[in-house]
């Protein structure tokens, strides 16, 4: 890649989205009876984003974005890339290590689903994030990512609403 952020075009855009749809059984919907909108992987944790509502200076949101981006970057080798997918909009392949303090700006998109599904994925689709705008949730997946960020995300968002796609037992 010549640039650290490249917009996916044509066949690559379709191939990445088709693979995501197939591997995660993506079902975009506003119908809460159909959530979650992906088949959440075994190594996944999902948090509600409701604690961000009482955050007038966006300190929790900024911390959430920082922690997720640091965790994802740590899971990618120095020249490695991630996908940033925005449902029905432009999507990207980017090199997170080249965006720190660079003239190229920040990461494309955000882990926070600002009005649409925002997804980060490793090239092998094993590690990433899935932001659901209507459930108002964030699912992180991949053992390495979860090991490095789960406790810090708990501090920002509270206890998870699902692990491995399952709600916790209440007893």
BELRAHU-V817004 format. One record per pair of residues at least 24 apart in sequence whose C-alpha atoms are under 8 Angstrom apart, sorted by the first residue. I is the first residue (numbers start at 1). J is the second residue. Records with the same first field share a line. If there is no record, write none. Layout:
I = J ; J
This chain:
4 = 94 ; 95 ; 96 ; 98 ; 99 ; 104
5 = 92 ; 93 ; 94 ; 95 ; 108
6 = 92 ; 93 ; 94
7 = 90 ; 91 ; 92 ; 93
8 = 90 ; 91 ; 92 ; 93
13 = 91
20 = 125
30 = 134 ; 135
32 = 135
35 = 135
36 = 135 ; 165
37 = 132
39 = 165
40 = 139 ; 141 ; 164 ; 165
41 = 141 ; 164 ; 165
42 = 163 ; 164 ; 165
43 = 141 ; 142 ; 143 ; 146 ; 163 ; 164
44 = 139 ; 140 ; 141 ; 142 ; 143 ; 146 ; 163 ; 164 ; 165
45 = 139 ; 140 ; 141 ; 146 ; 160 ; 161 ; 162 ; 163 ; 164 ; 165
46 = 137 ; 138 ; 139 ; 140 ; 160 ; 161 ; 162 ; 163 ; 165
47 = 137 ; 138 ; 139 ; 157 ; 158 ; 159 ; 160 ; 161 ; 162
48 = 135 ; 136 ; 137 ; 138 ; 157 ; 160 ; 161
49 = 136 ; 137 ; 138 ; 157
50 = 136 ; 157
51 = 156 ; 157 ; 158
52 = 157
60 = 156
61 = 112
63 = 156
64 = 153 ; 156
65 = 110 ; 111 ; 112
67 = 149 ; 152 ; 153
68 = 111 ; 149
69 = 111
71 = 145 ; 148 ; 149
72 = 127 ; 128 ; 145
73 = 97
74 = 145
75 = 127 ; 144 ; 145
76 = 122
81 = 122 ; 123
82 = 120 ; 121 ; 122 ; 123
83 = 119 ; 120 ; 121 ; 122 ; 123
84 = 108 ; 109 ; 118 ; 119 ; 120 ; 121
85 = 109 ; 117 ; 118 ; 119 ; 120
86 = 116 ; 117 ; 118 ; 119
87 = 116 ; 117 ; 118
111 = 138
112 = 138
113 = 138
